[in-house]
Amino acid sequence: MRKVMVLSFFLVFLFSFNQASFAQTFTIKLSHQSPATDDAAEHIASLAMIDYINKHSDGKITVKYFPGAQLGFEREVMESVQQGTVEMNFLAEGPLASFFQPFYVFSIPYLFRDVSVAWKVLDGPFGDEFAQAFLNKTGTRILAYGENGFRDFSNSVRPIEKVSDIKNLNIRVMESPIYKKLVGSLGANPTPMPGGGELYSAMQAKVVDGQENPLDQIYSYRMYEVQKYVTTDHHTYSLAVLIINNKFFESLPANLKVVVLEAADVWKTVIRGMKYQKNRVAATLLKEKGIKISNLSDEARKEFIEASRGPVVEWMKTQIDPQWVDKMLKATQVAETSYK
């Protein structure tokens, strides 16, 4: 009789436990820097991801959405994700290098020939290995590699169609040692400063001659009002990396982990597609504003690569494990070969 009672108690407890587990809900705070506007790829991709989670988690996951740097800027929010006070965010490779220096490898000059090569590297074995190393170092998990786009030069002095054209120009760069090294290796004068309104004012006052950004940023920040020339040299490919606190992710039941991973794929697909389209459209819009756009010839591109890649890679190998540089270059070569 006693054994029957114990067994009955155990079954009741197990059933109650399962019911409690089944009923458990989770909250994700999602933060990013971009504005919540209808034309912002970051915002649209976030809404698509949130919608997918809402529909497929059966109410078990609630996403609280904080666009426009409401919870702070990239570095401080990344620290919050590490601490677990914010569950999810996405940010560019530049700030991420402060937490995991191998992110420098994504800024090797003229690394990716086009987006198809970039996506193949990011979604392949290299991207997986890199994400695992990032998890081991930071305690945060990369859910997906999104896109900001290829960065191009603009200036107010002359067209840049060969390396000699950029020499001695004062070019604003992000506050990053890699970009200082890259622009300096081309013979220009790198001038680190923040972007946004401060950069616009500096270009307007001729404090700097030019800058570098994806085409959609050049257009959306109205740089065409103070710049005359754009060169689509695609010197670096900028990422938007979706990250989640790993302790939170591991606390989810298996079925909800699948939902989050699938939602991250939705986010990646939307942001990549929109960024690709926006940059193509921006080229047309800039031309309509009177901007002269120069595309590098194959010969000129080789000249830019020869001038910049060696010095940047040499410096990079003093900052991070050289194996990451070698692995990235090899992965890129394999990806390019697969498309030939």
C-alpha positions, 0 to 999 in steps of 0.5 A: 500500500505504501509503495502504491501511495509513493508511486501515486505521489510521484506521478502527481508530482511529475505531471504537475512539473510537466504542466508547469514546464509546459506553461512556462513563458519567456521574455526577450528584450531585443535592442538595436541602434537603427530608427524604427522607420518604414524604410529601415531594413534593420527595423523591418527585419526585426518586425519580421523576426518578432512576428515569426516568434509570436506566431510559432511560439504559441505565446510562450515567448514575448519579445519587448522591442527597443529600437533606436538605441533606447537601451543604450549604444552598441557597446553598452548593450552588448555588455548588457547581453553578456550580463543577461539584462538584455537577451538579444541585440544586433550590432556591427563588426567594429564594436564587436571587435572590442569583445572578440578581436578576431572580428578584425578579419571581416575588415580585410581590404577588398576581401569579398568580391560580391555578396554571394561570396560573403554569404557563402563564407558566413553561412559555411564552416568558417562562419560556424567555427567563428561563432563557436569561438565567439561563444566560448569567449563571450558567453553570447551566441551568434544567431545569424550574420546579417548585412550592413553592406559594402563600404565605398568612398565619397569625396568633394574634390575629384573622382577616385578611379586609381590609387593616386586619386585618393592620395592626400585627401582627408578621409573620415574613418570610423574610430577603428585602427583598421580603417586608419591603417587601410586609408593610410595605406592608400596614401590618404589622410585618415581622420577618425570621427563619429558619423551622423550629423558631426560627419555631415558638418565636417564635410560641409565645413571642408574639415574632411574631403570625404568619407566611406560608408555603404551607398544607402547611408551616403544617400539617407544621410544626404551626403550628396549635398556636400559630396560630389564623387562616389567610388564603388570600390567595396573596400570592406563588407560590413556586418550586422550580427544578431546575438543572444545571451547563451544562458537564456538560449539554453534555458529554452525548451528544445521546441522554442530554441528551434523557433528562435533559430528559425526566426533568426533565419527570417531576420537574416534573409530580410535584412540581407535582401533589403540592404542589397536592394537599398544599395542598388537603388541608392546608386540610382538615386545618387546619380539623380542628385548629380553625384558622379559614380565611378566603378573601379576597373579590374586593373584598378581594383588590383592596384587598390588591393596591392596597396592596402591588403598587405599593410592591413593584414600584417598589422592584423596578425600582430593583434589577433591569432594569425590563424584567423586571418589565414582561415578567412582568406582560405574560406574566401578563396574556396567560396570564389572558386565554387562560383567559377 
